[in-house]
């Protein structure tokens, strides 16, 4: 994993710790899919933010950034750069899926971080 990805995920973790220190217990790694910003309990159910803010993402009541803003208590609406800098998404879709390329690296970084947090708690 690149140092850049690790640093971005660490920044995202710090934000999640600020709003909910036990957030990592509410993530289903079996259903985790960093590439999906939509919560779907019957399938791969989404990224970190989608799983933590299920109401917003399940209802598809707004943009991805709106759900992030609600969860984090920050105005990140339409601020993709902030979400990228905190490891929640990538700058643009590059044609890869969650099983290859940059998405796979980002997802593995989150999986590793969540697993480590659970082991330490």
Buried (B, 14 or more C-beta within 10 A) or exposed (E): EEEEBBBBBEBBBEBBEEEEEEBBEEBEEEBBBBBBBBBBEEEBBBBBBBBBBBEBBBEEEBBBBBBBBBBBEBEBBEBBEBBBBBBBBBEEEEEBEBEEEBBBBBBBBBBEBBEEBEEEE
